Structure formats: C-alpha cells, structure tokens
Amino acid sequence: MAYVRQRGNQIAIVHGERDTEGGKVQQRILFTIYSKAEALKITGRKDKASARYFQDLLCPSGKPA
C-alpha cells in the first residue's frame, strides 16, 4: 500500500511491504516532492493548466500503464 512520508523538508510517496519472516517493513520510494511550488503544481492548485502535471510525470505517454 502506498502512503505519504515526510523526509526532512521533502515529501515522499512510498510503498511498504512487511517481511513475512522478520516482520520488518521494507519501504520503496515511488516519488519525491522537493518543494512547495512542486506540491502545489502536483495538486493542480497553482493553475488549471497544471492539473494533470502529476499524471503526466507518472505516465508521459498519456496512456495508463
């Protein structure tokens, strides 16, 4: 399951899986947001033209994976 974590002054979207033997969670960073301006752009709050910004970063061809 993906969730959001704060890493210093950055925000990371991570995926965690629990190890069945040891019980520890292994995390994999899926995406990192580096600035407030980038966060506003990702959410589409900066302007209407940037509403698809995050989707385009994840899937540049415009087609879902």
C-alpha positions as CSV (number, residue, x, y, z in Angstrom):
1,M,0.0,0.0,0.0
2,A,1.3,3.5,-0.9
3,Y,1.4,6.2,1.7
4,V,3.0,9.7,2.2
5,R,6.0,10.3,4.5
6,Q,8.0,13.4,5.3
7,R,11.7,13.1,4.7
8,G,13.3,16.2,6.1
9,N,11.9,19.1,4.1
10,Q,10.7,16.7,1.3
11,I,7.6,14.7,1.0
12,A,7.9,11.1,-0.3
13,I,5.2,8.8,-1.6
14,V,6.4,5.3,-0.6
15,H,5.2,1.7,-0.8
16,G,5.8,-0.6,2.1
17,E,5.7,-4.4,2.3
18,R,6.1,-6.4,5.5
19,D,8.7,-9.2,5.5
20,T,6.9,-12.4,6.5
21,E,9.9,-13.8,8.3
22,G,11.2,-10.9,10.2
23,G,8.1,-8.7,10.4
24,K,10.0,-5.6,9.3
25,V,8.6,-3.2,6.7
26,Q,10.7,-2.7,3.5
27,Q,10.0,0.7,2.0
28,R,10.4,1.7,-1.6
29,I,10.2,5.4,-2.6
30,L,7.8,5.8,-5.5
31,F,8.0,9.6,-5.9
32,T,9.6,12.6,-4.1
33,I,8.2,16.1,-3.9
34,Y,11.0,18.6,-3.4
35,S,9.3,22.0,-2.9
36,K,6.1,23.7,-2.0
37,A,5.8,25.0,-5.6
38,E,6.0,21.5,-6.9
39,A,3.4,20.2,-4.4
40,L,1.0,23.0,-5.5
41,K,1.6,22.1,-9.1
42,I,1.0,18.4,-8.5
43,T,-2.3,19.1,-6.7
44,G,-3.4,21.4,-9.5
45,R,-3.8,24.3,-7.1
46,K,-1.3,26.5,-8.8
47,D,-3.4,26.9,-12.0
48,K,-5.8,25.0,-14.2
49,A,-3.1,24.1,-16.8
50,S,-1.1,22.1,-14.2
51,A,-4.0,19.9,-13.0
52,R,-2.6,16.9,-15.0
53,Y,1.1,17.6,-14.1
54,F,1.5,14.7,-11.7
55,Q,-0.3,12.2,-14.0
56,D,2.0,13.3,-16.9
57,L,5.1,12.8,-14.7
58,L,4.0,9.2,-13.9
59,C,2.8,8.4,-17.4
60,P,4.4,10.7,-20.0
61,S,2.9,8.9,-23.0
62,G,-0.6,9.7,-21.7
63,K,-1.6,6.1,-21.6
64,P,-2.1,4.3,-18.3
65,A,0.5,1.5,-17.6
